[in-house]
Amino acid sequence: MDSLHPLDASQLTYTYTTAPREVPDAKTLASSHKTICTDHMIVASWNVESGWTAPELKPYGPFSLLPSASCLHYAYECFEGLKAYRGHDGKLRMFRTDRNARRLLMSAQRISLPQFDPDELEKLIYALLSVEGSKWLPKSRAGAFLYVRPTIIGTDSQLGVARPTEALLYIIVGYMVRMDMPAGGKRLLTNPDDMVRSWVGGFGYAKVGANYGPSVLATQEAYRQGYHQILWLYGPEGDCTEAGGSNFFVIWKRKDGKKELVTAPLDDQLILNGVTRRSCLELARERLKGELEVSEQKFTIGEIQEAAAENRLLESFAAGTAWFITPIALIHHRGRDIHIPTGPDGTPAEITGKIKGWLGDMMYGRVEHEWARVVPEREELKE
Ligand SMILES: *Cc1c(COP(=O)(O)O)cnc(C)c1O
């Protein structure tokens, strides 16, 4: 980074669209198979000799890339997923964006993409939302959200496998359907014997595109059989890692009678260090102290089956920005169903409901909390 031009949000230039698009209504959103994005995006490019260009806010639209661009051949791509929430008080908020910005830097480093100051990325995310928020997520849509996707790709013409010498950072904003309330709760199928999502020494801890495409073959089979996602197990004991692209939590009574909230650990680098995961753990440690123990440690599918058989399995949920907090009602493993208690019709049971409620209250401004920051909106652009 040193002598090269750093990523600098204060240099952001604004070129507004001359062809503003219509904001889709709920029906259009529900029936669209394509992601509908907002009017603008932010783009900054990098090259190894000069560093970062001044970031530009400009109309959303296609890029031009050479067919030999390195991202198209060697998966030089990493990304983040965040949401901007329209609060019940009319304000727009984002949740712990500093964490996402730092994680994008970590992912970029893992695949030799350029470095940047995560604080500058955070400022750019806020700048884009401050322009797009009031039109694309109006106050009449309180309780709804936009999905924000910062991405970095290698763009140099390079068929030799080498560190990219050119890259593009961009931030786009679009709609995503709400997925946290599947009727009857979420149903998971464990991965087939011959597939894993990540492995020790691999890159499952980084949000790099290479982790996601290859997982879809198993996920499609899960859909075909009526499940929502794959529960990815790892190793001969069947350690539970993640539920699709979400972190996986179980609440059970241990054999010693203590109530425990457990999720997979970070130290073997198999799982994504989710912002939602971290927030759930921190809240449980702070607000459910005395009520349950909070553990980040290995646990196996066999232990879940055993707990279910002994009536010690209390709740389970998936946690991530996309799915938010989704109760899990069923896990199917090697021909057997494991039923997990939920509230009525797959709504959250007690602990899941408390954690989901606390987080939702912060995101939608029912409670002020340092994790959820208000995005100052550009009043003059309001329709
Ligand atoms: C993004 C992601 C998560 C969730 O992370 P959050 O920061 O909570 O959104 C979990 N697992 C995987 C594999 C992911 O890609």
The ligand as an SDF file (V2000), in Angstrom:
LIG
                    3D

 15 15  0  0  0  0  0  0  0  0999 V2000
  -21.7610  -14.8770    4.7950 C   0  0  0  0  0  0  0  0  0  0  0  0
  -21.7500  -16.2440    5.4070 C   0  0  0  0  0  0  0  0  0  0  0  0
  -22.2200  -16.4950    6.7090 C   0  0  0  0  0  0  0  0  0  0  0  0
  -22.8850  -15.4530    7.5430 C   0  0  0  0  0  0  0  0  0  0  0  0
  -22.0890  -14.3950    7.8840 O   0  0  0  0  0  0  0  0  0  0  0  0
  -22.7440  -13.0310    8.3660 P   0  0  0  0  0  0  0  0  0  0  0  0
  -21.5920  -12.1460    8.5700 O   0  0  0  0  0  0  0  0  0  0  0  0
  -23.4890  -13.3250    9.6090 O   0  0  0  0  0  0  0  0  0  0  0  0
  -23.6600  -12.5950    7.2690 O   0  0  0  0  0  0  0  0  0  0  0  0
  -22.0840  -17.7690    7.2160 C   0  0  0  0  0  0  0  0  0  0  0  0
  -21.5470  -18.7600    6.4920 N   0  0  0  0  0  0  0  0  0  0  0  0
  -21.1030  -18.5760    5.2340 C   0  0  0  0  0  0  0  0  0  0  0  0
  -20.5220  -19.7160    4.5020 C   0  0  0  0  0  0  0  0  0  0  0  0
  -21.2110  -17.3170    4.6540 C   0  0  0  0  0  0  0  0  0  0  0  0
  -20.8010  -17.1290    3.4060 O   0  0  0  0  0  0  0  0  0  0  0  0
  1  2  1  0
  2  3  1  0
  2 14  2  0
  3  4  1  0
  3 10  2  0
  4  5  1  0
  5  6  1  0
  6  7  2  0
  6  8  1  0
  6  9  1  0
 10 11  1  0
 11 12  2  0
 12 13  1  0
 12 14  1  0
 14 15  1  0
M  END
$$$$
